Each structure stands twice: as C-alpha cells, then as structure tokens.
Amino acid sequence: MDIGLNYNLDLVEDVNDILTNDFWVFCNFSASMIPKIEDPLKFTSTVSIFVKEGECKIELDLMPYHIKAPCIFNIKQGQILQCEYFSDDFNSSFIVLSKRFCDNLLILLKNSPIYGSVSMNQLVSVPTNLLERFNRFYEHMKEIFADSKDSSSYQAMTLAIASFFYECGTKCYLPALDKIPKGASRLAERFIVMVQQNFKKERFLDFYANRLEVSAKHLSRTIKEATGFSAVEWIDRFVILEAKVLLKATNLTIQQIADELNFNSQSFFGKYFKKHTGTSPKAFRNS
C-alpha cells in the first residue's frame, strides 16, 4: 500500500527542493524555526543532523534520547520522531538523503572498520577539536547543493560525504565501538529491532521468542529488566505509535488503517486503540 504522509510544517525553504533532489542541505536551523509538533512524525528520508548548540529531548521509535551539543544524530528512513523539548539556544545543520543516495553512499563506506558502529549508534558526540571542520563541511555541502543542477553535483556530494566520514567521522564513531551491548542488553536490542520490522503482522510474543531462540517467559523478564517495559508492551507501543501517525498524517480511512496494521476488523482495531490510548481512532484523528 502506497501511503502518502502529509505534515503541516512551515518549512524554511521550498519543500519541492526536498522532493525532487537526492539530497537537501540546510545550515543553522535554530529553535525559533521549529514549529510546535505534538503528533509523531514519520521520516520518509534519512536525515543526518549536526547539533552545534543547545540540547533537546526526543523519542525516536519510542527510544528516549537526550541530545546535547556538539553531536551527530542520524534519523533513518521510516523512523518515527516525537518531540518533547528544545532549548532556546538549539542550533543545527542537517542533510536529507534519499534512499538511492544512501544506498550508493553505503557502498563507499561498507569497508570501514567502524561501519557497524555507525549503523548501531544513531547519536555520537563530536570532539571539540573537530567542531570547526564540521562547520566547514556543512557549509561546503550547502555550496554543492546550491549548484545541484550541475550534472556532477550528485557525485561531488557522495564523494565529499564519504571523504569527510573517513577523515573526521570515524573519530566520532570509534569510541562507540566499546559500547556495543552484550548479554541482556543485546537481547533487548535484537528484540526491539525485530519488533520494528514485524509489528504490523506479528503481535504475539511467541513469534519473537521463537525467532530469538528463547522462551517467552525469559524474553519477557529480560526485556522488562533491560528497558522498564515488558515485551508485550513494546509490541503494543509500536502498533499504537504507527496508528497515530497514520491517523494524523494520512488520508487513509480507519478501515484502511486497520487493514494496514493487520487487524481483523475496524471494530477490533478501534477497541485495541481505545484500550491503549483512552480514546477512539476517530476522536484522536479529530483532536
């Protein structure tokens, strides 16, 4: 099903630039430019954000992040963002990348010894001695984007990002190699990733326990101890979050949303949604 997402955001530049290019760059995106966003937002492109000043608190795919400058924060295509707080001095630069661009870029980066660290760590600190180089890099990316009608700009952007990653980005992600989770934390991470990939069709715990080769009881206990939420609660949270996005950001009917989330009927979906949110899908959409 092809789902169109519509967000009523006052973007600072023509949104057509984002839709017609493989990359889009913006420098100095401040707190004053961020609209009040109360509903979850689903990203249809990958975004790499360089947070230069300030801090913010968000949830990304239900995982809480307290982001403090200076740092790099990456949001992957398909992830859902919920905003909680932005400090008044928040300032960032970011690059929006299409799937085609990301796929080609990953070909250049896949042989890096810290490639795994990049995929597992969406938030990393930027050493203070690299701040000026990061600022210059984003300004350079903006110059390439401004000349995006040039047939060579795509290659220029791809190679510039890859080169900067090997030159400076690796220094940010190298310390994160020591933070790869083990034991219970590793099981919790694998479970959450699996739920992200399967929650629309699989809402029963036995499916995940079998795939992870542990008992449902052990999985539930381990996830609760590691995250504070039970395994079943994680499944329900992902289903409800996706339902909220579809209700607020698409024109799909409630029946179509029930079908998209693999509910047997609109009535069953409505009861499930109300049980977990205290309101009906229709009332939530109209709120």
Backbone bond lengths (Angstrom), bond angles and torsions (degrees), N, CA, C in turn:
res aa  C-N    CA-C-N  psi(-1)  N-CA   C-N-CA  omega(-1)  CA-C   N-CA-C  phi
1 M - - - 1.462 - - 1.521 109.46 -
2 D 1.297 117.00 128.19 1.457 121.89 179.71 1.516 108.74 -88.60
3 I 1.318 117.05 111.92 1.459 121.39 -175.22 1.518 109.54 -107.34
4 G 1.317 117.11 121.10 1.453 120.80 176.69 1.513 110.21 -91.30
5 L 1.306 117.17 129.86 1.453 121.42 -179.00 1.520 109.54 -104.28
6 N 1.314 116.25 133.92 1.459 120.83 -178.18 1.518 109.51 -125.86
7 Y 1.321 117.30 117.81 1.453 121.63 178.34 1.525 109.01 -114.98
8 N 1.306 116.34 129.13 1.459 120.17 -179.17 1.530 109.94 -85.37
9 L 1.337 115.53 71.59 1.451 121.22 -178.82 1.520 109.87 -109.99
10 D 1.322 116.55 141.37 1.457 120.77 176.18 1.525 108.68 -87.24
11 L 1.328 116.09 84.50 1.448 120.07 -178.66 1.519 110.27 -68.58
12 V 1.329 115.01 149.03 1.457 119.83 -172.97 1.518 112.49 -78.99
13 E 1.329 117.74 -15.26 1.458 121.02 175.52 1.521 108.20 -135.69
14 D 1.312 115.94 171.26 1.453 121.65 -177.70 1.523 110.62 -57.88
15 V 1.335 116.27 122.18 1.461 120.16 -178.86 1.519 111.59 -62.40
16 N 1.324 118.11 -22.51 1.465 120.23 178.17 1.528 111.38 -61.60
17 D 1.337 117.17 -27.34 1.457 119.68 176.76 1.524 111.02 -61.01
18 I 1.341 115.96 -36.10 1.459 120.14 -179.16 1.524 110.05 -73.99
19 L 1.309 116.74 -37.77 1.454 120.84 -172.16 1.520 112.72 -78.91
20 T 1.328 117.28 -25.10 1.465 119.31 -174.24 1.526 113.50 -105.25
21 N 1.318 118.36 -4.39 1.460 121.29 179.95 1.522 110.77 -115.39
22 D 1.339 115.13 155.56 1.458 120.19 176.20 1.517 111.43 -78.22
23 F 1.314 117.74 -16.87 1.453 121.16 176.61 1.524 109.61 -146.52
24 W 1.317 114.81 155.53 1.467 121.24 -178.34 1.515 107.08 -148.15
25 V 1.319 117.02 131.32 1.462 121.68 -172.91 1.523 110.17 -122.34
26 F 1.341 115.30 139.99 1.463 119.27 173.22 1.519 108.86 -142.30
27 C 1.315 116.25 132.58 1.463 122.22 179.31 1.526 110.12 -109.10
28 N 1.325 115.09 148.26 1.464 122.31 176.03 1.527 112.45 59.82
29 F 1.315 116.25 56.71 1.466 123.07 174.87 1.524 107.29 -88.71
30 S 1.332 116.47 107.66 1.463 121.43 -171.12 1.522 112.01 -99.05
31 A 1.336 114.96 171.15 1.466 120.97 -178.86 1.524 111.38 -61.29
32 S 1.334 117.80 -32.79 1.464 121.26 -178.45 1.525 112.13 -66.63
33 M 1.334 117.35 -19.37 1.467 121.30 -179.82 1.523 112.51 -89.21
34 I 1.325 116.86 -9.26 1.462 120.51 -175.72 1.522 109.72 -88.04
35 P 1.331 117.93 117.34 1.458 119.91 179.01 1.525 110.63 -71.40
36 K 1.313 116.50 160.92 1.460 120.53 175.73 1.525 108.01 -71.81
37 I 1.320 116.44 113.86 1.463 121.65 -176.46 1.522 108.46 -115.44
38 E 1.310 116.73 109.46 1.456 120.70 -178.92 1.519 112.83 -98.23
39 D 1.325 117.09 -22.68 1.461 121.01 -178.16 1.521 110.25 -98.55
40 P 1.323 117.61 152.51 1.469 120.29 178.40 1.519 112.21 -64.81
41 L 1.338 116.20 145.53 1.458 122.87 -179.95 1.527 109.33 -117.20
42 K 1.323 116.66 130.63 1.462 120.95 177.38 1.523 108.87 -101.35
43 F 1.330 116.13 126.36 1.453 121.54 -176.64 1.525 110.90 -84.83
44 T 1.325 115.87 130.33 1.460 121.04 179.48 1.525 111.51 -100.05
45 S 1.331 117.57 1.72 1.463 122.97 175.00 1.527 108.13 -142.36
46 T 1.315 116.15 163.81 1.459 121.44 175.68 1.530 109.21 -83.51
47 V 1.333 115.90 138.28 1.465 121.06 -179.09 1.526 109.06 -128.68
48 S 1.325 116.86 128.78 1.461 122.23 174.65 1.525 108.13 -109.18
49 I 1.328 116.56 120.02 1.458 122.16 -172.46 1.530 110.30 -114.34
50 F 1.316 116.03 127.57 1.462 122.34 173.39 1.526 107.26 -101.06
51 V 1.320 116.85 106.79 1.465 121.66 -179.43 1.527 107.70 -86.98
52 K 1.327 115.53 112.26 1.464 121.22 -173.64 1.522 113.15 -91.73
53 E 1.321 115.92 -35.05 1.461 120.57 -177.44 1.523 109.38 -144.23
54 G 1.331 115.43 156.28 1.449 120.54 173.81 1.518 113.86 78.62
55 E 1.334 114.48 -163.07 1.453 121.00 -178.07 1.522 109.93 -154.71
56 C 1.313 115.96 166.18 1.460 120.79 175.87 1.521 108.92 -155.38
57 K 1.339 114.62 160.43 1.465 121.67 175.14 1.522 107.95 -122.76
58 I 1.317 115.70 127.44 1.458 120.68 -178.50 1.520 109.18 -141.16
59 E 1.336 114.87 171.21 1.456 121.63 165.93 1.518 107.29 -122.40
60 L 1.322 116.26 133.37 1.451 121.64 177.11 1.521 107.60 -122.49
61 D 1.328 115.56 116.28 1.466 120.43 -173.16 1.521 110.30 50.32
62 L 1.338 114.90 43.67 1.461 124.42 175.25 1.526 114.55 73.52
63 M 1.333 117.31 -0.75 1.458 120.13 177.53 1.530 109.06 -93.48
64 P 1.347 118.11 127.01 1.470 120.80 -177.91 1.524 112.34 -76.14
65 Y 1.331 116.11 140.65 1.461 122.19 176.62 1.527 108.64 -133.62
66 H 1.323 115.58 131.44 1.462 121.47 170.24 1.524 105.72 -108.82
67 I 1.322 115.66 104.21 1.457 122.08 -171.15 1.531 109.72 -97.73
68 K 1.311 115.91 122.15 1.464 121.23 -179.77 1.528 109.81 -123.96
69 A 1.318 115.67 134.04 1.462 120.51 178.73 1.528 110.39 -68.85
70 P 1.344 116.78 151.73 1.476 127.06 -4.81 1.519 110.46 -90.12
71 C 1.316 116.69 139.48 1.454 120.18 -178.24 1.525 110.74 -161.23
72 I 1.326 114.98 167.56 1.453 122.64 171.86 1.519 107.52 -112.89
73 F 1.324 116.04 131.26 1.461 120.99 178.46 1.521 108.30 -129.60
74 N 1.327 116.23 122.27 1.458 121.21 -178.30 1.528 111.19 -108.29
75 I 1.323 115.90 132.92 1.462 122.18 175.98 1.523 107.26 -112.61
76 K 1.319 116.57 123.77 1.455 121.19 -175.59 1.529 111.05 -87.47
77 Q 1.317 114.88 153.66 1.463 120.56 176.52 1.521 109.72 -56.32
78 G 1.349 115.85 132.20 1.451 121.07 178.64 1.519 114.34 93.39
79 Q 1.336 118.10 -10.98 1.459 119.55 -179.98 1.531 110.52 -79.27
80 I 1.333 114.77 155.53 1.461 121.04 -175.81 1.528 109.70 -113.98
81 L 1.320 115.08 126.09 1.460 122.72 -176.78 1.521 110.67 -105.38
82 Q 1.323 115.65 136.28 1.469 122.17 171.26 1.526 107.57 -126.93
83 C 1.326 116.23 124.35 1.465 121.78 -175.50 1.523 110.28 -93.17
84 E 1.322 115.35 138.90 1.461 121.01 177.91 1.521 112.44 -116.85
85 Y 1.339 115.91 -44.89 1.475 118.72 -173.58 1.519 110.57 -159.01
86 F 1.351 116.42 139.31 1.455 123.31 171.34 1.529 107.74 -130.38
87 S 1.315 116.94 130.03 1.463 119.59 177.54 1.531 109.40 -71.11
88 D 1.326 116.11 156.29 1.467 120.94 -177.07 1.520 112.36 -63.03
89 D 1.330 116.97 -27.00 1.465 119.67 -178.01 1.532 112.52 -94.66
90 F 1.339 116.63 11.56 1.473 119.64 -179.25 1.527 110.37 -60.97
91 N 1.330 115.66 132.48 1.462 121.35 178.47 1.522 108.51 -149.57
92 S 1.323 115.72 137.37 1.462 119.48 -176.51 1.522 110.76 -150.24
93 S 1.318 114.99 165.21 1.461 123.06 168.51 1.523 106.77 -126.01
94 F 1.329 117.30 149.20 1.457 117.48 -177.64 1.523 111.59 -148.59
95 I 1.335 113.88 159.04 1.457 122.47 175.54 1.523 107.92 -125.01
96 V 1.325 116.47 128.77 1.465 122.46 175.19 1.529 107.63 -99.33
97 L 1.330 116.82 129.07 1.461 121.57 -174.33 1.527 111.12 -123.97
98 S 1.333 116.25 132.73 1.464 120.13 177.55 1.523 109.87 -73.33
99 K 1.326 116.81 166.21 1.462 121.15 178.61 1.529 110.24 -61.72
100 R 1.325 117.32 -42.56 1.467 120.97 179.78 1.526 110.76 -60.32
101 F 1.337 115.64 -43.30 1.456 119.80 179.59 1.527 110.67 -64.00
102 C 1.348 116.91 -45.29 1.468 120.81 -179.94 1.520 111.55 -61.23
103 D 1.322 116.50 -43.15 1.468 120.04 -179.58 1.526 111.03 -60.12
104 N 1.331 116.74 -43.41 1.462 120.31 179.42 1.531 111.88 -69.34
105 L 1.326 115.45 -35.66 1.467 119.38 179.42 1.532 110.60 -67.17
106 L 1.329 116.66 -39.87 1.460 120.66 -178.11 1.522 111.98 -64.61
107 I 1.328 116.48 -28.14 1.464 119.71 176.40 1.524 109.91 -61.21
108 L 1.335 116.81 -37.12 1.461 121.36 -179.63 1.528 112.44 -77.29
109 L 1.336 116.69 -23.67 1.468 120.36 -174.23 1.521 113.81 -101.64
110 K 1.336 117.81 -12.65 1.470 120.12 -169.45 1.522 113.65 -63.82
111 N 1.337 118.14 -23.27 1.459 120.79 -179.80 1.524 113.23 -87.03
112 S 1.321 116.78 0.20 1.454 119.88 178.22 1.529 109.88 -67.80
113 P 1.336 118.37 138.69 1.474 120.81 -179.81 1.523 113.08 -65.22
114 I 1.335 117.94 -15.90 1.468 119.46 179.47 1.526 111.73 -110.64
115 Y 1.327 116.59 19.64 1.458 120.10 179.89 1.534 110.78 -55.66
116 G 1.338 116.86 -41.69 1.464 120.39 179.46 1.512 112.25 -62.73
117 S 1.330 116.32 -35.56 1.459 120.35 179.29 1.522 111.39 -65.27
118 V 1.333 116.81 -36.55 1.464 121.11 179.89 1.522 110.42 -65.00
119 S 1.339 116.35 -43.93 1.463 119.98 -177.26 1.523 111.90 -70.36
120 M 1.331 117.32 -27.62 1.465 120.37 -175.90 1.527 112.85 -94.08
121 N 1.316 118.07 -20.86 1.470 120.91 -176.71 1.518 110.30 -117.30
122 Q 1.316 116.38 101.75 1.459 120.62 -179.53 1.519 112.47 -80.49
123 L 1.330 116.55 -16.68 1.462 121.58 179.88 1.523 109.34 -126.25
124 V 1.339 116.84 121.91 1.473 121.86 175.91 1.516 109.47 -138.93
125 S 1.308 115.83 149.88 1.463 121.19 178.38 1.525 110.65 -78.22
126 V 1.309 115.32 152.20 1.464 121.75 175.25 1.522 108.12 -107.01
127 P 1.333 118.94 121.20 1.474 121.09 178.24 1.526 110.57 -57.73
128 T 1.317 116.36 141.91 1.466 120.57 -175.85 1.529 112.54 -60.89
129 N 1.334 117.01 -29.20 1.462 118.81 -179.23 1.530 112.54 -73.21
130 L 1.355 117.08 -7.06 1.462 120.58 179.18 1.529 112.70 -105.75
131 L 1.324 117.46 -1.02 1.466 120.63 -173.61 1.527 112.25 -59.09
132 E 1.314 117.15 -46.33 1.462 120.05 -178.07 1.523 110.86 -63.89
133 R 1.308 116.90 -36.93 1.465 120.20 179.77 1.529 110.53 -69.08
134 F 1.331 117.15 -36.03 1.461 120.01 176.52 1.523 110.36 -66.19
135 N 1.331 117.13 -41.56 1.464 120.30 178.06 1.521 111.32 -61.16
136 R 1.329 116.16 -44.11 1.467 120.07 179.20 1.525 111.29 -65.06
137 F 1.341 115.93 -36.55 1.463 120.13 179.99 1.526 111.20 -62.53
138 Y 1.334 117.59 -46.05 1.465 119.66 -179.02 1.525 111.76 -68.65
139 E 1.313 117.34 -33.55 1.461 119.76 175.14 1.528 110.07 -65.87
140 H 1.322 116.26 -38.32 1.461 120.69 177.30 1.518 110.86 -65.09
141 M 1.342 116.86 -41.00 1.468 120.78 177.47 1.535 111.02 -62.24
142 K 1.345 114.97 -36.98 1.467 119.08 178.80 1.525 110.71 -64.85
143 E 1.320 116.23 -37.83 1.469 120.08 178.41 1.530 110.87 -65.37
144 I 1.321 116.91 -40.74 1.466 120.02 178.06 1.522 110.10 -64.68
145 F 1.339 116.36 -42.17 1.459 120.09 -179.93 1.526 111.27 -63.84
146 A 1.316 116.46 -38.76 1.466 120.37 179.79 1.519 111.32 -61.60
147 D 1.329 115.57 -23.47 1.468 120.75 179.95 1.536 110.04 -107.99
148 S 1.354 116.58 30.09 1.464 121.24 -172.08 1.524 113.72 -67.27
149 K 1.340 118.08 -13.35 1.465 119.32 176.33 1.527 111.63 -75.43
150 D 1.323 115.77 -14.31 1.464 120.30 175.02 1.530 108.32 -68.57
151 S 1.309 117.49 132.69 1.460 121.60 -175.86 1.521 112.83 -63.26
152 S 1.325 117.43 -20.81 1.468 120.55 -178.28 1.527 112.82 -92.95
153 S 1.336 118.29 -1.82 1.463 120.37 -174.62 1.528 112.66 -65.67
154 Y 1.339 116.22 -33.87 1.467 120.04 178.93 1.527 109.86 -60.93
155 Q 1.346 115.97 -49.62 1.455 120.14 179.15 1.530 111.11 -64.73
156 A 1.339 115.93 -38.62 1.468 120.03 -179.64 1.527 110.62 -62.26
157 M 1.330 116.70 -44.45 1.460 120.48 -179.86 1.522 110.87 -65.48
158 T 1.335 117.25 -45.05 1.467 121.34 -179.10 1.529 111.23 -59.15
159 L 1.315 116.35 -49.99 1.461 120.72 -177.92 1.526 111.92 -68.97
160 A 1.336 117.32 -34.47 1.466 120.70 179.58 1.528 110.54 -65.55
161 I 1.340 116.82 -42.98 1.470 120.56 179.39 1.524 110.21 -66.04
162 A 1.346 116.44 -45.45 1.464 119.82 -179.87 1.523 111.12 -61.26
163 S 1.327 116.31 -43.36 1.459 120.59 -179.72 1.524 111.47 -63.59
164 F 1.331 116.50 -43.83 1.467 120.19 -179.66 1.521 110.74 -66.93
165 F 1.326 116.22 -35.40 1.467 119.13 178.73 1.528 110.41 -61.47
166 Y 1.314 117.35 -47.97 1.462 120.14 -179.67 1.524 111.53 -67.33
167 E 1.331 116.42 -33.26 1.460 120.61 -177.31 1.519 112.89 -77.27
168 C 1.348 116.66 -44.86 1.473 120.82 -173.72 1.530 113.61 -124.17
169 G 1.329 116.55 -38.20 1.460 119.50 -175.88 1.514 113.43 -60.12
170 T 1.316 116.31 -36.90 1.460 119.71 -179.80 1.526 111.73 -60.53
171 K 1.318 116.97 -31.50 1.468 120.91 -179.75 1.527 111.15 -68.22
172 C 1.328 117.21 -23.35 1.467 121.81 177.89 1.525 111.42 -82.00
173 Y 1.328 115.56 -38.36 1.466 119.97 -173.57 1.529 113.24 -89.68
174 L 1.324 118.09 -17.59 1.460 120.33 -178.42 1.532 112.57 -59.68
175 P 1.357 119.70 -45.60 1.469 119.07 179.07 1.527 113.08 -62.25
176 A 1.335 117.27 -25.40 1.468 120.73 -177.79 1.525 112.12 -71.70
177 L 1.344 117.74 -14.02 1.461 120.21 178.51 1.522 111.48 -61.36
178 D 1.336 117.02 -29.22 1.463 121.16 -179.22 1.526 112.52 -77.92
179 K 1.339 116.32 -7.50 1.464 119.84 -176.41 1.526 113.03 -102.63
180 I 1.339 117.28 10.92 1.465 119.88 178.91 1.514 108.83 -62.24
181 P 1.336 118.59 123.40 1.467 121.18 -174.04 1.523 112.56 -67.04
182 K 1.334 115.23 148.84 1.453 121.70 177.70 1.525 108.87 -130.18
183 G 1.334 116.57 166.23 1.452 121.84 174.81 1.508 113.23 58.11
184 A 1.350 115.17 -129.00 1.462 120.91 -176.66 1.521 111.70 -61.07
185 S 1.334 116.78 -39.13 1.464 119.72 -179.97 1.520 111.20 -64.83
186 R 1.316 116.54 -37.05 1.462 120.64 178.76 1.519 110.45 -67.52
187 L 1.315 117.78 -41.39 1.466 120.99 177.79 1.525 110.30 -63.26
188 A 1.331 116.40 -41.62 1.467 120.17 179.03 1.520 110.75 -63.14
189 E 1.325 116.62 -42.09 1.466 119.88 179.47 1.522 110.89 -63.26
190 R 1.339 116.87 -45.35 1.471 121.08 179.96 1.532 110.22 -62.36
191 F 1.329 116.32 -39.78 1.463 120.42 179.59 1.524 110.98 -63.77
192 I 1.332 117.51 -46.80 1.460 121.06 -177.43 1.519 111.11 -64.21
193 V 1.335 117.14 -41.53 1.464 120.34 176.49 1.523 110.40 -61.40
194 M 1.328 116.67 -41.30 1.464 120.81 -179.80 1.526 111.03 -65.45
195 V 1.330 116.90 -38.63 1.467 120.27 177.31 1.523 110.12 -65.05
196 Q 1.341 117.33 -42.33 1.463 121.19 177.67 1.521 111.14 -55.21
197 Q 1.301 116.80 -36.02 1.460 121.86 -175.20 1.530 113.17 -85.60
198 N 1.330 117.63 -20.57 1.468 119.35 -169.41 1.525 115.80 -128.10
199 F 1.342 118.54 -2.00 1.460 119.33 -170.28 1.525 114.09 -62.11
200 K 1.329 118.30 -25.60 1.461 119.79 -178.69 1.523 111.93 -66.43
201 K 1.308 116.44 -28.79 1.468 119.83 -177.27 1.526 113.55 -112.17
202 E 1.327 116.83 -25.09 1.464 119.87 -174.64 1.527 110.30 -121.40
203 R 1.338 116.30 110.23 1.457 120.19 179.71 1.530 112.53 -116.13
204 F 1.317 117.45 5.77 1.457 120.45 -179.58 1.523 110.31 -103.16
205 L 1.328 116.20 138.81 1.455 122.48 -173.37 1.522 112.83 -63.46
206 D 1.310 117.54 -33.53 1.467 120.74 -177.16 1.529 111.93 -58.17
207 F 1.336 117.31 -35.39 1.465 120.64 179.18 1.523 110.85 -58.27
208 Y 1.329 116.33 -46.62 1.463 120.84 -176.62 1.530 111.05 -73.86
209 A 1.332 117.05 -38.39 1.464 120.52 178.32 1.531 110.43 -61.93
210 N 1.327 116.59 -42.87 1.461 120.10 179.51 1.524 111.30 -65.03
211 R 1.324 116.89 -41.98 1.459 120.11 -179.61 1.537 111.32 -66.12
212 L 1.330 116.62 -33.23 1.464 121.38 -178.82 1.530 112.35 -90.57
213 E 1.327 115.65 -3.12 1.464 122.88 176.17 1.525 112.25 60.89
214 V 1.325 115.40 43.93 1.468 122.16 173.31 1.520 107.65 -135.95
215 S 1.315 116.68 166.15 1.463 119.47 176.96 1.513 109.88 -75.85
216 A 1.326 116.44 153.85 1.466 120.89 179.17 1.524 110.38 -60.65
217 K 1.345 116.75 -37.47 1.462 121.11 -179.71 1.527 110.68 -64.85
218 H 1.334 116.46 -45.25 1.472 120.61 179.76 1.529 110.31 -64.83
219 L 1.322 116.47 -41.94 1.462 120.31 -179.52 1.519 110.66 -62.35
220 S 1.319 116.45 -46.33 1.462 120.35 -178.21 1.527 111.05 -62.35
221 R 1.332 116.63 -44.31 1.466 120.85 -178.83 1.531 110.98 -65.52
222 T 1.337 116.53 -42.91 1.465 121.07 -178.11 1.523 111.60 -65.86
223 I 1.329 116.81 -43.92 1.472 120.66 -179.23 1.524 110.54 -64.78
224 K 1.327 116.82 -39.57 1.458 120.93 179.09 1.525 110.69 -63.32
225 E 1.337 116.29 -43.66 1.465 120.29 -178.61 1.527 111.40 -67.98
226 A 1.343 116.46 -35.83 1.471 120.35 -175.30 1.514 113.38 -81.41
227 T 1.341 117.68 -30.79 1.468 120.32 -171.29 1.529 115.02 -121.67
228 G 1.325 117.15 -17.50 1.462 119.53 -176.03 1.511 113.61 89.87
229 F 1.343 117.14 -10.04 1.464 122.93 175.62 1.523 108.93 -118.15
230 S 1.323 116.25 144.51 1.457 119.26 176.64 1.530 109.48 -73.15
231 A 1.331 116.27 164.95 1.465 120.79 179.90 1.524 110.67 -60.80
232 V 1.320 117.58 -42.45 1.466 120.98 179.45 1.520 110.71 -64.33
233 E 1.336 116.88 -38.61 1.468 120.07 178.05 1.517 110.99 -62.67
234 W 1.327 118.02 -37.64 1.462 120.63 177.60 1.525 110.97 -62.74
235 I 1.305 117.23 -43.00 1.468 120.89 178.97 1.521 109.89 -61.63
236 D 1.328 116.03 -47.63 1.466 120.14 -179.40 1.523 111.48 -62.91
237 R 1.324 117.62 -38.35 1.465 121.11 -178.63 1.530 111.02 -64.26
238 F 1.326 117.25 -40.71 1.468 120.40 178.75 1.521 111.25 -67.03
239 V 1.319 116.99 -40.26 1.471 120.52 179.48 1.529 109.86 -63.76
240 I 1.323 116.72 -46.59 1.468 120.79 -178.26 1.526 110.94 -66.77
241 L 1.321 117.76 -39.78 1.467 120.31 179.07 1.524 110.64 -61.85
242 E 1.332 117.25 -45.81 1.464 120.70 178.47 1.522 110.46 -63.63
243 A 1.325 116.82 -40.32 1.467 120.61 178.79 1.528 110.72 -60.98
244 K 1.313 117.33 -41.23 1.465 120.86 179.44 1.524 111.24 -63.35
245 V 1.334 116.24 -41.82 1.464 120.03 178.42 1.525 110.25 -62.32
246 L 1.318 116.84 -46.17 1.468 120.73 -178.07 1.527 111.59 -65.92
247 L 1.318 116.62 -35.10 1.466 120.10 179.63 1.527 112.04 -71.24
248 K 1.337 116.14 -36.60 1.457 120.10 -174.93 1.530 113.81 -91.61
249 A 1.326 117.08 -31.12 1.464 119.40 -168.89 1.515 114.10 -112.99
250 T 1.318 118.90 7.21 1.458 121.21 177.32 1.525 109.14 -135.07
251 N 1.330 114.44 167.92 1.470 120.91 175.99 1.521 111.60 -101.23
252 L 1.317 117.10 15.63 1.463 120.09 177.97 1.520 110.64 -63.57
253 T 1.318 116.50 143.63 1.458 119.95 174.75 1.519 108.82 -71.44
254 I 1.322 116.17 163.05 1.464 119.95 179.21 1.528 110.37 -63.24
255 Q 1.320 117.18 -33.94 1.462 120.15 176.32 1.537 110.47 -64.70
256 Q 1.321 117.15 -42.39 1.461 120.50 178.78 1.525 111.44 -64.58
257 I 1.332 116.41 -36.96 1.464 120.06 177.52 1.522 110.19 -67.34
258 A 1.326 116.53 -40.26 1.463 120.51 176.42 1.523 110.25 -60.03
259 D 1.328 116.72 -41.59 1.472 120.90 177.50 1.526 110.94 -65.48
260 E 1.333 116.71 -43.25 1.466 121.54 -179.04 1.529 110.96 -60.16
261 L 1.330 116.58 -34.54 1.458 121.50 -178.53 1.527 112.21 -95.65
262 N 1.331 115.94 9.22 1.467 121.61 171.96 1.532 113.49 65.84
263 F 1.340 116.40 38.80 1.461 120.42 172.68 1.526 108.89 -91.26
264 N 1.320 116.09 147.72 1.463 120.40 -177.21 1.519 112.76 -65.43
265 S 1.314 116.99 -29.09 1.460 120.56 -178.55 1.517 110.07 -156.49
266 Q 1.324 115.73 162.80 1.461 120.77 175.89 1.521 110.46 -63.17
267 S 1.334 116.18 -36.26 1.458 120.94 -179.74 1.527 111.27 -63.79
268 F 1.330 116.60 -43.49 1.463 120.72 179.44 1.524 110.56 -65.22
269 F 1.329 116.23 -40.76 1.460 120.33 177.29 1.517 110.47 -62.00
270 G 1.343 116.68 -43.38 1.458 120.85 -179.37 1.522 112.33 -61.44
271 K 1.330 116.89 -42.38 1.466 120.64 179.29 1.531 110.74 -66.74
272 Y 1.332 115.62 -40.24 1.464 120.73 179.32 1.532 109.85 -63.67
273 F 1.319 117.03 -46.28 1.464 121.88 -178.51 1.525 110.69 -63.40
274 K 1.315 116.94 -43.88 1.464 120.27 -178.69 1.520 111.42 -67.66
275 K 1.329 116.66 -36.05 1.469 120.50 178.43 1.521 110.85 -59.30
276 H 1.324 116.77 -37.77 1.472 120.42 -173.95 1.522 113.37 -95.39
277 T 1.313 119.14 -17.07 1.467 120.88 -177.71 1.525 113.57 -119.40
278 G 1.323 116.82 -17.45 1.463 120.67 -178.36 1.514 113.65 83.16
279 T 1.324 117.17 3.98 1.464 120.71 179.16 1.521 109.87 -142.23
280 S 1.316 117.02 160.97 1.458 121.05 -179.32 1.525 110.09 -80.93
281 P 1.336 118.52 159.33 1.472 120.29 176.37 1.526 112.57 -56.67
282 K 1.321 117.65 -41.48 1.466 121.16 -179.24 1.528 110.11 -64.17
283 A 1.341 116.78 -45.56 1.455 119.39 -179.21 1.526 111.51 -64.62
284 F 1.334 116.93 -36.61 1.467 120.85 178.10 1.517 109.93 -65.89
285 R 1.314 117.44 -43.34 1.466 120.85 179.72 1.523 111.42 -62.30
286 N 1.305 117.86 -36.32 1.469 122.04 -176.62 1.513 112.65 -86.93
287 S 1.322 117.99 -7.31 1.446 120.22 -175.34 1.529 110.92 -73.75
